Structure formats: C-alpha cells, structure tokens
C-alpha cells in the first residue's frame, strides 16, 4: 500500500501524520511519501518519517494519483486554502485521484464545516492513523 501525506504552510500536521504512520512502513505493509506545497512542509514530513518527498504543484499532480491513501488536512481539497497554497490543479488532482482520501477536519478562515466538534488535533490524527492501520492490516 502506498500512503501519501500532503500538507502545506509549516507542515506540522503532515509531520505528525508521518511520524505516526511510519510504523506501517517499518513493517513493510506500506510506503510513505510526503508531498508539500512548499519545501518547509516537505522537509518536516521527511524528517518525521516519510521515506521520500517532493514539493509543489506538479509533484502533487503527478504523484497523488499513485497513492492508495491520500492523507492530510481537509484544506488540501479546497482550492485557495492554506493561505492560497492549494491551487485549483492541486485540489483537482487530489480529488480525482483513485486512492481513498483520509482528511483531518480542521476549520479554516474561509470555510466552515457544520457539525464538527471541538476534538483536539491529536485525537483527529489518531482517528485518521487508526483508520488507515485497520484498512492495511486487515
């Protein structure tokens, strides 16, 4: 299984996801690729445990379709989110990729997700990682 983690801005959420997902790669059950909208995000995710990484719009357009799982904050599928770092082609590539998207439901300045509780970020990341682990292991 190929897991792709996508993040932007400072890459903190992506780095945390990579740190928690890397155990699946050690066991040989999956590979972990980091795609950042900027080099800082990519670098943090690779340092946290991604086996390889790439940066920018073209990297996302080319690599997103190859993942069995695409993981990241919900903003990766909304163009102009993350302070404009998510371009329309990036969002389209992620949404049209055949892999399953596992999204961390974070609120953002220019959209609101109705019904979203006040779960701590760590709990949301735990839920995402547990979901992927169960899908891969079973």
N, C-alpha and C positions, 0 to 999 in steps of 0.2 A: 504494500500500500504506500502511496506517496501522499504525504501531508505537506501542504503549502500554507505557510503563515504569512499574511500580508498585513503591514502596518505602515504608518507614516508618522509625521511630526517627530517626537522624540523616540518612538519605537518601544516605549515601556510596556505596553500591553502585549505586543508581539514578542518581546524578550521574555516576559513572564510565561506566555504560552509555549515558547520554545524550550524554556527551562523545564517545564512540566511535561512536555511531550517527548523530550529526548530519550526518556527511558524506553519508549517503544522502539526507538532506533537501535539502542544497545542490544535489545533482544532480537533484532533482525526482523521484527514484524513490520517495520515501516522505515521510510526515509523521510527526512525533514529538510525542506527548502524554505528559506526566508526571502520574501520579496518586499523591498522597501520602496516607498515613494521618494525617499531621499537616502543619502548614504549613511546618515547618522542612524536611522531606523534599521537599515540593513546590517550595519556593523554591530549594533546592540543585539540583534537577534542571532547573528552568527556567534558572537561571544557567549550568548546564553545557551547555545547548544545546537543550532541549525548546522547541518552538515555542509551546506553551501548556501550562497546568497547572491542576489542580483538586485539592481536598483533601476527604477524608472519606469516610465510608461511602456516602453517596448518590451522590457523584461516581463512585466505583468501580462501584456497582451500575448506574448509568446508562451509563457510558462504556465499561466493559470489553467489553460485547457488540459494540461497534463496531470493535474492533481486528482486524486481520489477524494480528498478532503481539502477544502479551502477555508482557512480559519482566520478570523480577525474581528475587529470591532465592526458593528453594523455600518459604520460610515464608509467602509470600503466599497459598498454597493450604491452609494449615493453620490452622484457627481457634484463636484464643488465642495464636498465636505472636507473635514480636516484642514480648515482654513484655505481651501482651494487646491489642496494637493491631489485630490482624486479627480482626474479628468473624466470626461464622458467616455473616451475609449477604454480607460481603465475599468470603470464601473461596468461597461458593456461586456468587456472580456470576462470579468468575474461572474457576472450574472448569466452569461451564455455558456460558460464552461460546463462540461458534462458532470464534473465532480459534485459532491454534496457540500454545500456551504454550511459552516457552523459559525454563527455570528454572535458576538458578545453584544447584548442590547444596551448600549450606552446612549444616553441623551446627548444632544448636540445643540449648539446655539440656533441652528436654522431648521430643526425638525423636532418633533415631539412624538414619542411612542406611547400611545394611550395604554393604560393598564400596567405599565411597567412599574414594579415595586421599587423599593429602595434597598435592593440587595447590595451588599458590599462587592466591590470589584473582584476580590479574591474568591468569593462564592460563585460568581458568574464564570470565572475562569475555571474553577474546579468542575462546575457542571459541564462546560464545553469539553474539557480534557476527559472526564469520565465517560461522556457520550462517545467520543472517538475511541477510547480504550475498549469499551464494550463492543463497538462495531468491528474493531480489528481482531480482538481476541476471540470473539465468539464465532 
